[in-house]
């Protein structure tokens, strides 16, 4: 891009249109879009990761795709309890090290999975109970997290501790029977062992905000934050199929957890299906993550369909031959500003500009979108909301004139109708419905 070129990005949310200086740095348009998942996600301040099986690191097609496309790695099984402590106090890290070393040597970061879980426990742990089991669990957390200290971006400290169904109860596991505070104890031990890693609670079927399991995890995280228990993030496994599709309130779930003051991560994503139906669900997941500031990134649970733990459902982004699927294209397009094609370059007096609109996630009552404008001289951007009620639309011209005349002395709450950006103009705000909340993020001069 030439140094004389100017660009601005408009974030469009529901019927509220906001233009801020901060949004302008998100992307200079599709001309600089990444060509791989990891690169494109990085441009949006996210990671895009993959679960790696150590036994497939000798497969050149597998490693080529993984190395090219992803920038975060999770070990599928090699860092779980039965792999890292097969006999009590006899730790084995060779399998985990193979994956961690491969990731680091290829410039990737690592998610640790997992320190405490009711499943895949070694036989000696399955036969324990009470204080002996509690102490053994804490010792395992401490030893494993200490060993990998400084190498792990995020740890799934505790995995799948809540029951399915409508009860909202904890899972009846041997760890739960050591006392209701076992999760808190595990997080405190993990923080002491590795203060630099993000500490996550990870679970499945917590995607729908209305479900009892989701609410129960939310209450636990809320309680932890209020009491100072060291929890940094919540992992959403995100395993979907035709009987359990991506819920339409998925963004709400992510945002509500993030509002507690924790990061959110999509940790084990796979969506059974094929073609455009699968692609659109993948697109929705990516758009939801991009819409939540504290969504760190997305990990898919495997490279090719044939590598998946549910291969018959063809749930991943590459087919068994290593070819990109429609789902891959949808994900990459969503990461690259929604994948919109540039619109026509309208002529304006004194100069030209190009505007692209990237459609974000949709809900019943709102939507997200982004407008990116690139221009080389004087240009004007007008954002209107076609769904605005008629009695507000007819006021556009009147309010615009009012804003131009009074933009220096009107309070922010009066600057309400039309968003307009032009040379040496003000950032202004459009609220198309009077009953919606609104924000004035910036109200300052912009020199283009």
Order of alpha helices (4+ residues) and beta strands (2+ residues): beta-beta-alpha-beta-alpha-beta-alpha-alpha-beta-alpha-alpha-beta-alpha-beta-alpha-beta-beta-alpha-beta-alpha-beta-alpha-beta-beta-beta-beta-alpha-alpha-beta-beta
